[in-house]
Amino acid sequence: MDDTSFPMHGIHEIFPLADEALPACSTPELEDKIRFLKEEMNAVILSHYYQDENIQDLADYIGDSLDLSRRAAATDADVIVFCGVKFMAEVAKILSPNRTVLLPDMQAGCSLEFSCPPQQFRAYREAHPDHLVLTYINCSAEIKALSDIIVTSTNAEAIIRQLPEGQPILFAPDKYLGHYLIKKTGRDMLLWDGSCIVHERFSERELIRLMTRQPEAHVIAHPECPEALLNHAHHIGSTSSLIAFTEQRPGQSFIVLTEPGIIHQMRKRSPGSLFFDVPGTGEGACTSCNTCPYMKMNTVEKLYRCMVNRAPQITLDPALMAAAEKPLARMLEMSKMIPASGSLHEASRQLL
């Protein structure tokens, strides 16, 4: 589709461009303008669980990176507005190459992505040619293109168990998720030294203090956390899994070891429950220290501006997209989501 062909109907007479002043209006009025833009552009707004509450409430779909990628592939909208971080929007573009994908702030990156520079990773892979490269979806398109199979925190264990016992595995970029998978599967994997600044920042001391004060609370954790924290958890899982765990236990208490943006959906889906965020490490640490600075770069105002201007827009080299699509397709095949002979784009539409 031609990116200039949106049916905007003189919309810039109603809404300003990015270099013009933002209209002085209340948040509800701005949200109404975003909804109007969405209809005019035939757009779908996707939000990750870690986004601000008001963005989550505006979104058509909320989910983890894999859930949102499936939505992106299955949508009939002309425009995908991805409220998340850049690697997620890139996956949406790879899965829906003919659609326009917008990201409110192009600087919304990911510490895991930054911990794995493509040139260094290429050299590391070349130094271990006998290893199958399993890469966590939290990485750049360039890293995906250098990978054999992409995995998520939801399907990584099941995919590893399908691999031959004697197959050497290189896992990147999250070392903590890698250590967790080694413990779960018994496989001796070679790990890239990457980590998430949010999940490694939680304080075990503060966690134990909270557990002492809230002895009835369930400790729930994302597997990107260090092992010392996971050892205290009653349930370990992806963001979707953590929400499902709380949803099944309304009226109970939970200590949450992941980005606190997820608590907004937990409160909605687990009525009467209490949720406790764990402070971070270091002097003067507080719960706000564990918000993802990249996820929080997207705001309602930036969402509005990107829709008015149809920018920033995700663009990727076609050859890079084709290379990055292959390990994503293999992930879906091994997750039994699609037939082995199926097309990634066609199969993704069947996942809903």
Buried (B, 14 or more C-beta within 10 A) or exposed (E): EEEEEBEBEEBEEBBBEEEEEEEEEEEEEBBEBBEBBBEBBEBBBBBBBBBBEBBBBBBBBBBBBBBBBBBBBBBEBBBBBBBBBBBBBBBBBBBBBEBBBBBBBBEBBBBBBBBBBBEEBBEBBEEEEEBBBBBBBBBBBBBBBBBBBBBBBBBBBEBBEEBEEEEBBBBBBBBBBBBBBBEBBEBEBBBBEBBBBBBBBBBBEBBEEBBEEBEEBBBBBBBBBBEEBBEBBEBBBBBBBBBBBBBEBEEBBBBBBBBBBBBBBBBBBBEEBBBBBBBBBEEEBEBEBBBBEBBBBBBBEBBBBBBBBBBBBBEBEEEBBEBBBBBBBBBBBBBEBBEEEBEBBEBBBBBE
